[in-house]
Amino acid sequence: MIDEVMMLRHGRTQYNLEHRLQGQIDVPLDIVGQWQVDQTGFALASRYYWAKVNRLAEHPEAIAQPGPDAAERTDTRQFEEAPAAGRRMVVMTSDLFRAQQTAHAFADILGLPVTCDQRLRERSFGDWEGIAVEELAKRFPEDYLSWAQFRGG
């Protein structure tokens, strides 16, 4: 049973900064975008910490253990018996690199795998991809206005 779905937009790219339509052009995050997703990743990892507990319950061999001189070892049963052990989180993303960077900023903290799926890509803008919005308005005024007013385009 799915009890929650969270959707997250990727961080800023150079194309975003330059107001260019990027669509399916594979543009990485810029330095601000990386900061944005890192901050978001930390906040989400805090909220969804149970997902890490679940992963460790499924893979108790991944639970850190103290050295041989320690008074006792970490009790892996605590993870296996925790309520979070019964929950599951799946992290899916577009196969575009900016989306993968965004997903990994969150999933890596929790030790979760990231599944890429081309079907999750941003829509295609065809010949408009890579062109600045201001230039589109000048070159294709009627089509641009139709698109900007959500009437087609």
Buried (B, 14 or more C-beta within 10 A) or exposed (E): EEEEEEEBEBBBBBBBEEEBBBBBBBBBBBEBBBBBBBEBBEEBBEEBEBBBBBBBBEEEEEBEEEEEEEEEEBEBEEBBEBEBBEBEBEBEBBBBBBBBBBBBBBBBBBEBEBEBEEEBBBEEBEEBBBBEBEEBBEEBEEBBEEBEEEEEB
